[in-house]
Amino acid sequence: MYNIFARVKAAVTTRQAAEAYGQKVSRNGMTCCPFHNDQHPSMKVDERYYCFACHETGDVIDFTAKLFGLRPYDAAMKLAHDFHIDPDSPAPAAVSPPGGQLALQRNLEARCAQVADRL
């Protein structure tokens, strides 16, 4: 089995996960921190996350684990399930571009079209 942590981190950004799990993220990547009572956006999300108020920081797996109260492995498996990532395949060489579920759906559609063209 390939490393599920590397597979998830290569496929999903913290911003994508935050948006998929209901966080409203501004164009500049700021959102209200879900880990404390935040009235004004204080968390920056992109590949990683950092809250300027409570100083929480980490990667997409850390974010998901803290958000849902999961162990890191369970958070990685949740992300793999929610973002349709095959945990048994190798990690891609490049990280998917940010943009939330819509970008994820477009990437999946493009990949399917490439495979269909090869047939």
C-alpha positions, 0 to 999 in steps of 0.5 A: 500500500502506498503512503496515504499521507503523501497521496492525500497531501499531493492531491488536496490543499488545505484550502480545498479541504476548508472549502469542501468542509464549509469554510468560506475562504476569500480570494486571498485565502483568509477564513475565520478560524474554526478552532476558536471563536473568530469574528474576523478572518484570521486563518490563512489557508493554501497548501498549509494553514496558519491562524494568526490569532490562535497560532494553529498550523499544519497541513491538510491532514492536521486541519481535517483531524482537528476539525473533525476530532480524528486521528491523523490516519482517520483524517487522511482516509476521510480526505481520500474518501471525500476527494475520491483519492485511491489510497492504493495508487502512487502520489502524483508528481504535482499538487492539484491547483487550489479552487475547491470542489469545482476545480476538483471536479474539473480535474477529474473530468479532464483525467477521465477525458484523457483516459477515454482518448487513449482507448 
